[in-house]
Amino acid sequence: MAIYGGYYLIAGIMFLVGMFVSNRLKAKFTEYGQIPLMNRMSGKEVAEKMLRDNGIYDVQVISTPGFLSDHYNPVDRTVNLSPDVYEGRSISSAAVAAHECGHAVQHATQYSMLQMRSKMVPAVKIGTTLSQWIILAGIGMMGFGHGNQTIFLIGILLFSLSTIFSVITLPVEYDASNRALAWLDTTNVLTDTEHEKAKDALKWAARTYLVAAISSVATLLYYIMIFMNRRD
């Protein structure tokens, strides 16, 4: 029971931190989503301009359902913007649209961390699906002999894939935001005041990935600690 107690403690703490950051993110985007841009550009127009300014003409900007469902798809080369961002003419719309185009610029310039993350996707999908079940089975069987620790170790190795993926995601997301903010600044799409608010919104968006990475690393270290203690 102590094993599960430690896991639930870590999970509980990270859940509360994640919920706080997520709520702050939603509040920021809602707040800045109500402030219209001085230039009245829509998120779609901001995205298309950033792509053109970076010499990217084979990426399409489309609308996708959902709230904060915005993403760049490197497979079909599309910048997918949620309706509020696609049609919106606010600071939030500009910030999100530029950030997603930052990923398109990463793709076009063959940014190494994005390439590494993309290559990991198939393995991470398998690892995420299987790791928790194998880890639970491994913990339950470790008391029946040293040979059964191998099952737990396999689960840890599979879980480590998602942890590595979460860590690699951090520079990818921060770099996309930096590219977006640099472009928004040099092109004068935003005023100085609007730029600071866009920077604040993207800062909270990045923190959601930071919390996810910290949570994954903490959980992985906890599993490793359990494995090492049972070997002694």
Secondary structure as GFF3:
##gff-version 3
##sequence-region A 1 232
A	DSSP	alpha_helix	2	32	.	.	.	ID=ss1
A	DSSP	alpha_helix	43	53	.	.	.	ID=ss2
A	DSSP	beta_strand	60	63	.	.	.	ID=ss3
A	DSSP	beta_strand	71	73	.	.	.	ID=ss4
A	DSSP	beta_strand	78	81	.	.	.	ID=ss5
A	DSSP	alpha_helix	83	87	.	.	.	ID=ss6
A	DSSP	alpha_helix	91	108	.	.	.	ID=ss7
A	DSSP	alpha_helix	112	141	.	.	.	ID=ss8
A	DSSP	three_ten_helix	142	144	.	.	.	ID=ss9
A	DSSP	three_ten_helix	146	148	.	.	.	ID=ss10
A	DSSP	alpha_helix	149	186	.	.	.	ID=ss11
A	DSSP	alpha_helix	192	231	.	.	.	ID=ss12
###
